[in-house]
């Protein structure tokens, strides 16, 4: 589970304005942190299939949000994936 301090750091780095906590970019950043944590968990617990399913759902949801961002603002999409270190 992502800690609230890590979540606040992600929000602060990706927020468009002071009270922005739910924009698509912020949601993608939070999902990316959760995906990183689940990936580390699954390296240790290889047979945790419930966590694997949750990971695949998160990856799919993040993919859809990234497609939305790319459709609305291509440059913001490129900046976001570069900042988060996500492959295209």
FENGIWO-V566143 format. One line per field, one symbol per residue. ss: DSSP state (a for helix, b for strand, c for the rest). psi: psi as a letter, one per 20 degrees, with the letter a starting at -180 (. if undefined). burial: I if it has 16 or more other ideal C-beta (glycine too) atoms within 10 Angstrom, else O. Layout:
BEGIN
ss = ???
psi = ???
burial = ???
END
This chain:
BEGIN
ss = cccaaaaaaaaaaacccccccccaaaaaaaaaaaaaaaaaaaaaccccaaaaaaaaaaaaaaaaaaaaaaaacaaaaaaaaaaacccc
psi = ppqhghghggghhiqhagjoijrhgggggghgghggghghghhgnhjnhghgghghggggghgghhhgghhhnhhhgggghghikqq.
burial = OOOOOOIOOIIOOIIOOOOOOOIIIIIIIIIIIIIOOIOOOIOOOOOOOOOOOIIOOIOOOIOOIIOOIIOOOOOOIOOIIOOIOOOO
END
